[in-house]
Amino acid sequence: MSDLPGIKIIHGIINNELGDILKILENILNNRTVFESNYPLMDIAISKDKIKIYVDLPGVKLEDFKVYLYNNNLIIEGFKSENKIGQKVNFLRMERDFFPFRRVVQLPESIYDENITAILKNGVLEIIIDKK
């Protein structure tokens, strides 16, 4: 566990790399509570020349998430925001979650990191990465 107060190390975020620790500290300093989880759900398909990643992002707007590369990791992070209901409502039941999210995918070193495409369609983000 961490010796720094307020920092909780979650399995999968940190692989004993200084860069990952600095990223967590940056998130804390920006007052963002972001953790890696199993949300959003994703499938990863690998062929001879491509890696295709399909990420379920229902209800997440394009401006509410970002995808980037860091140390050969593909990082998807953002916020699933609440759909505003037009009038004041007293809920009998409220099951939908609204929260920040982050997924980190370790990529093989043999990729062309300058040739990545991403398309969001019908709540599914498709990321296509060319392999070397």
VENTAWO-V453688 format. One record per residue. N is the residue number from 1. D_FIRST is the distance of its C-alpha to the first C-alpha in Angstrom with 1 decimal. Layout:
n: (N N)
d_first: (D_FIRST D_FIRST)
//
This chain:
n: (1 2 3 4 5 6 7 8 9 10 11 12 13 14 15 16 17 18 19 20 21 22 23 24 25 26 27 28 29 30 31 32 33 34 35 36 37 38 39 40 41 42 43 44 45 46 47 48 49 50 51 52 53 54 55 56 57 58 59 60 61 62 63 64 65 66 67 68 69 70 71 72 73 74 75 76 77 78 79 80 81 82 83 84 85 86 87 88 89 90 91 92 93 94 95 96 97 98 99 100 101 102 103 104 105 106 107 108 109 110 111 112 113 114 115 116 117 118 119 120 121 122 123 124 125 126 127 128 129 130 131 132)
d_first: (0.0 3.8 6.6 8.9 10.3 11.1 8.7 7.2 6.5 9.3 10.6 13.5 12.9 11.3 12.9 11.7 14.5 14.9 17.1 14.7 12.3 15.6 16.6 13.8 14.6 18.3 17.9 16.4 19.2 21.7 20.8 20.2 17.9 17.6 15.4 16.3 18.1 21.1 23.4 25.7 27.0 28.3 30.4 30.5 33.8 34.5 38.1 39.7 39.6 37.3 33.9 34.3 31.6 32.6 30.4 31.4 31.4 33.9 34.7 32.6 34.9 35.0 34.0 30.9 28.9 28.6 28.1 27.2 26.3 23.5 22.9 24.9 22.9 24.9 23.1 24.7 23.6 25.6 26.5 28.4 30.7 32.8 36.4 38.5 41.1 44.3 45.0 43.3 42.2 41.0 38.9 39.6 36.6 34.0 31.9 31.2 27.8 27.6 24.2 22.6 21.6 20.4 21.0 20.3 22.7 22.6 26.2 28.3 29.2 32.8 33.2 35.4 32.9 35.9 37.5 35.3 37.0 35.7 37.8 37.0 39.7 40.0 36.3 35.3 33.9 35.1 33.6 35.7 34.6 37.1 36.1 37.6)
//
